[in-house]
Amino acid sequence: MKQLERIHRKLAATPQLSSVLTICGLLLVVFASMCVYSESYRSAYNVTNVLVQCVPLACVSLGQTLVIISGGIDLSVGSTISVCTAIAARLMGSDNPAQVLLGVVVVFAFAAGVGLVNGAGVNYLKVPPMITTLCTSTILEGVALWILPVAGGKINADFARVIYKKWDIISMPLLILVALFLVMRYLLYRTRTGTSLYAIGRSRTIAASMGIKTTRASMKAYVLAALCAAVTGLLLASRMRVGDPTCGANYGMDSIAATVIGGTSLAGGTGLLSGTVAGAFLIGMLSNVMNNLNVNQFYQYVMKGALLIAAMVVYSISDRLEVRRRAS
């Protein structure tokens, strides 16, 4: 047990805080630039709205981080979000609190089932994570359209009002993100599950030889990723007050981009939750800025791709320099 704890501390300390500080610096530069460009941009109302818009991506990206740290990837989170909003719109339109609660339970239960399917495909059927989750994503796209062929349905107004309640710059979505971050942080850095995720991301064979239950840890990662997607689905449904069977389309790749930009290695075994949140807010803020500036959506996609490539190149170079430094 003590040996595993020592390994956990070493693995958890691997990600460099410099990457998080760099992203935070970029966020400040973007925000300051927009404040200079537009006086209304720095108003408390607008800052609150920008933060609220970034929260859904940050929530789903936290779950994606766990999967990537464990050496996998989940391309189905976007479709999971879409199905969750569709389910919510079908079940949570009633004024009966019990019916609304039932809808929330069904959303999370469905998401957990998706996570189990993904985990089983990767760990028991031995299908590569990318193929498994891509197939799941395709199926879920059809399920979402079956539940709700077009955007519609209804979300209970009182529920939506509570979920998006604001107190000046503080809002309920922001508090939900903080709570989710603290839970994930405790799980990743203070429990054996977190130790196992880092270990199997580095080497599944070595982790198994050390007595780590690799299959169980990997299954947990996929389930937690799907549950985070469910949180995002409920947030989006509450904001729109309707369901949309395609609203999660961009969140799959965006969550991967936010995770990688935040310093998590696609090779597994390295990752930092605070970096993921910073990466999600950077993507969200840049998208908001470009929308305000009426930038063509084509260039927005180019920007996201360029950010992802730049992050991978920078972290690859950093890893090589770190290896040389230790060797010397």
N, C-alpha and C positions, 0 to 999 in steps of 0.2 A: 504493500500500500504506500509506504513512504517513497519507494522507488518511483511509483507511478506519479506521485505528487511532485517529485523533483523533475520528472520528464515533462509534466504538465506545465510547471512554471517556466521551464526552458522553452517549450513550444509556444506558450502564450506570449512570451516576451519577444519572440522572433520578429513579428511585424514591427516596423519602425514607426515611431510616433511622428517622425519628420514628414511622412506622407500625409498624415492627418493635418499637421500644421500647414503644409503646403496648400492643401485643398481649402482649409479655413482662410488662408491668405487670399486665395483666388475668390472665395465668396465675398470677402470684404472689399476686394478691388471691384468686383462686378456691382456690388451694392452701392459703393461710393460713387462709381461712375454714373449709375442711373440716378442717384440723388442729385448729382451735379446737372445731369441732363434734364431731369424733370423734378420740380419741387414737390409735386404731389406724390411722387414715388416714395418719399421718406415719411409720409404720414403714417400714423399708427394704424389707421384703417387698412392701408395698402400693405404694410408690413405684415399685419395679421393675416390678410388674405394670401399673401405669398407663402407664408409659413404653412397655412392650412393646405394649400395646393401641393406642397412638397411632402406632406405626411403620408399619403397613401403609398407612394413609391418607396419611402423610407421603411415603412412597415413590411412590405413584401420583400424588400431587399435584405432585411435582417434574416428572414428565413432562408433566402437564397444563399446567404453567406455561410450558414451552417452546412448546407449541402456541399458547397464548393470547398470549404475547409476539409470536409470528409473525403474529398477526391471525386465527387460526383458533380452533377449539374441538373437543374430542373427547368426544362423548357415549357412545362405545363402550367406554371403559376399564372400566366396571363389568362389562359382558358378557364382555370379554376376560379379566378376573379369574376369572369363573365358569367359562369354558371351560378356562382354565389349571389350575384346581383339579381339574376333571373329568379332564383328560388325566393330571395327576399321579397321581390316585387309580387310574387304569387301568393306568399303566405303572410306577409306583414302589413297588409293594407287594412286590416280590421281595426276597429276601435277597442277591441277586447284585449287587455294586457296579456292574458294567457295565450292568445293566438299569436301575439307579437313575440312573446318569449319562445313559443314553440318554433316560430320561424327562425329565430336566432340559433336555437339548438339544432335544427335541421341543417342550417348552413354550416355550422361547425362539424356536425357529424358527417356530412357529405364530404367536406374538405379532408377530414381525417381519413375517410375511406379512400380518397384519391391518393393521399400520402402513402397509405398501406399498399395500394396497387403499385405505385411507383417503386416503393421499397422492395416489394416482393419480386417485381420484374428484374430489378438490378441485382438483388442478393440471392434469390432462389433460382430464377430462370437464367441468371448470368447474362442477361442482355445488357449491352453498354448503356450507361445512363442517358446519353444523348438520344439514342434510338428509343429507349423505353419511354422517356418523358415526351418525346416528339409524337410518338404514337398515342399516348394518353391525351396530349394536347389536341390532336386531331379529333379524337373521339369526343372530348369535352366540348369542342366547338359545335359539333352536331347536337349534343345534349342541350347546350344553351339555346340553340335555335329551336329545338323541339319544345323546350319549356316555355320559351318566349320568342316567337318568330320575329317580332319587331319590338323596338323599344316601347315600353308601356308598363302596365301594372301600377302598383301604388305602394308607397311606404308610409306607415303610420306617421302622421304629422308630428305628434308629441315625441315619438322616438327620434325622428330626424332632428327635431328642435333641440333635444337634449344632447345628441351626438355632436351637433355643430354649435353648441352654446359658446359664446365668447365673452371674455372679460378684458376689455381693452386689447393688449397685445397677446394675452394668454387665451387659449381656446381649448375646448374639450379634445379635439383631434390631437393637439400637441401633448396634452396630458396622457392620452392613450398611447402615443408614441413613446413618451418617457417611461410609462409603466411597462410597455412591451420591451423596451430596450433594457430596463433594469432586470426583468425576468430572464431575458436571453443572456445578458451579461453574467448573471449569477450562474446560469446553467453552463455557460461555456467556460468560465474561468474558475468556478468554485465547486464543480461536481465532477464525478468520474466520467459522466457522459461527455463533458467537454474535453477531458483528457483523451478519451477514446476517439473523438472526432479528429482532433489534431494528429493523434498517432496513426490512425488508419489513412489519413490524408497523406502522411509522409511515406508510410509503407504498410500496406494491409498485412503482408506476410509477417513482417517483424512484429507488428502489433498483435497478431494472433499468437505468435510464439511467446509473447509476454503474458498471455492469459487474458487479453482484452477480447470481449465478445463483440467482434467486428460487425456481425450481421445485425445484432440488436441496436448498436450505435447508429449504423447507417439507416436502419428503418426509422429510428427516432428523428433523424435529420430530415428525412423526406416528409414525415408526418408534420413536424414543426413548420417546415416550409409551406405546406398546404394550409395549415392553420393561420399562418401569417397572411397568406393570400386571402383567406376568408375574412380576416380583419379588414384588409384593404377593400374587399368586395362590399362589406357592410358600410364602410366609410363612403365609398363612391355611391352606393344606392341611397344612402341618407342625404348626400349632397344633391343628387339629381332628383330624389323623391320618386324615382321610377326605376325600373330595371332596364338594362341594355345588354343584349346577348353578345355584343362585340366590344364592350367598353374596356376589356382587359387586354386587347390585342397587342398593345405596345409595351405592356408591363413586363412581359417575359424577358425581352432583350434589354429593356431599360434597367431591370433589376440586376441583370448580369453586368451591365456597364457600370452601374453604381457600385457594385461589389468590387469589381476589378479596379476601378478608379480609386476606390477607398483603400487599396493596398492588399487585397486578398488575391493570392496566386491561383490561377486556373489549374495549376498542377496539384493543388491541395496542400494541406498541412500548414498553411500560413494565412492568417486573416485577423482583422481587427474590426469589431463591431462599430466603434466610433468612426472609423474611416468609412465604413459603408454608409452610415447616416450622413456624414459630410459629403460623400459622393452623390447620394440621392438628392441632397439639398442643392448641390452645385448644378446637377442636371435640371432639377426643377426650376431653380432660379434663372438659369440661362434660357430655358424654354419660355418662362414668363417674360423675360426681357425681350426676347426676339418676337414674341407675340405682341408686346406693347409697341415694338418698333416696326410691326407689320412685315417681318422677314418671311420670305417664302418658306413653306414647310419643307421643301426640298433641301434648303440650306440647313434647316434644323436637324434633319437626319444626317446630313454630312457632318455637322458639328459633333453630334453624338458619336458617330463612327470615328472621327478624328480624335476625340477625347479618349476613346477606348484604346485606339492604336497607340497614342502617345503614352498612356498610362502603362500599357504592357511593355513598351520599349524602355521606359524609364525604370520600371521595377525589374526588368530583366537585366539591365545594366547594373542596377544597384545590387542585385543578387550576385552577379559575377564579381563585383568589386568586394563584396563582403566575403565571398569564398576565398579570394586572393589574400585579403587581409588576414583571415584566420590561418591560411596556409603559411603565411610569412611569420 
